[in-house]
Amino acid sequence: MTTYSVTIERSISSNTDPAVQPESVSLKMTVTGVAGFADFGIFVYAQDPVTRVERYSHVAGPADLQDYNYEVIGEQDYVRKAALEKAYETADLASAAILEIQSAIEDLCLNMQAMSVYGPTTIVTITSN
């Protein structure tokens, strides 16, 4: 059975880029270590099909880890990354987002742990004569 864990570095700071959102705070989270995962890409970004701008969407689920590329946009309009940066109006909203994101990361680790108990899928073909 594989053990899954994610180590995150996080910070909340005053937003210094007024073009993003004046008088806001910036939440930054970066994966600095993993156990059990193939890569650090647990944050899913959606890419706008017209502007090609990437925007944080959610913490990856087990299917996202399989379906979306790490760091490189492929056929789909989603990509997984090891870091997120998002602006919030207040530090309280950013702090609440940290708790929500940490909970989603814990859920991901628990789901991956539970799935590892079953091991790889085996296909059995049964025929009758």
C-alpha positions in Angstrom: 0.0 0.0 0.0 1.3 3.4 -1.0 1.3 6.4 1.4 0.3 9.7 -0.1 1.2 13.1 1.3 1.7 16.7 0.1 3.9 19.4 1.6 2.8 23.0 0.9 4.5 26.3 1.4 1.9 29.1 1.7 1.9 32.9 2.1 -0.6 35.8 2.2 0.8 39.2 1.2 -0.3 42.6 0.1 -0.9 42.6 -3.6 1.7 44.8 -5.3 0.2 44.6 -8.8 -2.7 47.1 -9.0 -3.6 45.7 -12.4 -4.7 42.5 -10.8 -7.0 43.9 -8.1 -6.2 47.1 -6.3 -6.0 46.9 -2.5 -6.2 43.2 -2.3 -4.1 40.4 -0.9 -2.3 37.6 -2.7 -2.5 34.0 -1.7 0.4 31.9 -2.9 0.7 28.1 -2.3 3.5 26.0 -3.7 4.0 22.2 -3.5 7.4 21.6 -2.0 7.2 17.9 -1.6 5.1 14.8 -2.3 5.0 11.2 -1.4 3.2 8.6 -3.6 2.4 11.1 -6.4 4.1 11.0 -9.8 4.7 14.8 -9.8 3.9 18.0 -7.8 0.9 19.0 -10.0 -2.1 19.1 -7.7 -3.5 22.5 -8.7 -5.8 22.4 -11.8 -5.9 25.4 -14.0 -8.5 26.0 -16.8 -7.4 27.7 -19.9 -9.8 30.1 -21.6 -10.1 28.8 -25.2 -10.2 32.3 -26.7 -7.7 34.3 -24.6 -5.6 31.3 -23.6 -5.3 32.8 -20.1 -4.9 30.2 -17.4 -7.0 30.6 -14.2 -6.9 28.4 -11.1 -9.9 26.0 -11.0 -9.5 23.5 -8.2 -7.4 21.0 -6.3 -6.9 17.9 -8.5 -8.9 14.7 -7.9 -7.7 11.3 -8.7 -9.1 11.4 -12.3 -7.5 14.8 -12.9 -4.1 13.4 -12.0 -4.6 10.9 -14.8 -6.4 13.1 -17.4 -4.5 16.4 -17.2 -0.9 17.1 -18.1 1.6 18.5 -15.6 2.8 22.0 -16.5 2.0 21.6 -20.3 -1.4 22.3 -21.9 -2.3 19.3 -24.1 -5.4 18.5 -26.0 -7.6 19.5 -23.1 -8.1 23.1 -21.8 -6.8 22.1 -18.3 -3.3 21.7 -16.9 -2.0 20.7 -13.5 0.6 22.9 -11.7 2.6 22.8 -8.5 1.8 26.4 -7.5 -1.2 28.7 -7.3 -1.5 32.5 -6.9 -4.8 34.1 -6.4 -6.0 37.6 -5.3 -8.6 38.0 -2.6 -10.3 41.2 -1.3 -9.2 40.6 2.3 -6.8 38.5 4.3 -9.7 36.8 6.0 -11.0 35.5 2.6 -7.5 34.3 1.7 -7.2 32.5 5.1 -10.6 30.9 4.5 -9.4 29.8 1.1 -6.3 28.2 2.6 -8.5 26.1 4.9 -10.7 25.0 1.9 -7.7 24.2 -0.3 -5.9 22.3 2.5 -9.1 20.2 3.1 -9.3 19.4 -0.6 -5.6 18.3 -0.5 -6.3 16.1 2.5 -9.3 14.6 0.6 -7.0 13.9 -2.4 -4.5 12.1 -0.3 -7.1 10.1 1.5 -8.8 9.1 -1.8 -5.5 8.1 -3.3 -4.6 6.1 -0.2 -8.0 4.3 -0.3 -7.6 3.5 -4.0 -4.0 2.1 -3.5 -5.5 -0.7 -1.3 -7.0 -2.2 -4.4 -3.9 -2.2 -6.5 -3.8 -2.2 -10.3 -6.9 -3.2 -12.3 -7.0 -6.7 -13.6 -9.2 -7.7 -16.5 -10.5 -11.2 -16.5 -12.3 -12.6 -19.5 -14.7 -15.4 -18.9 -16.0 -17.5 -21.8 -18.3 -20.4 -22.0 -18.3 -23.3 -24.5 
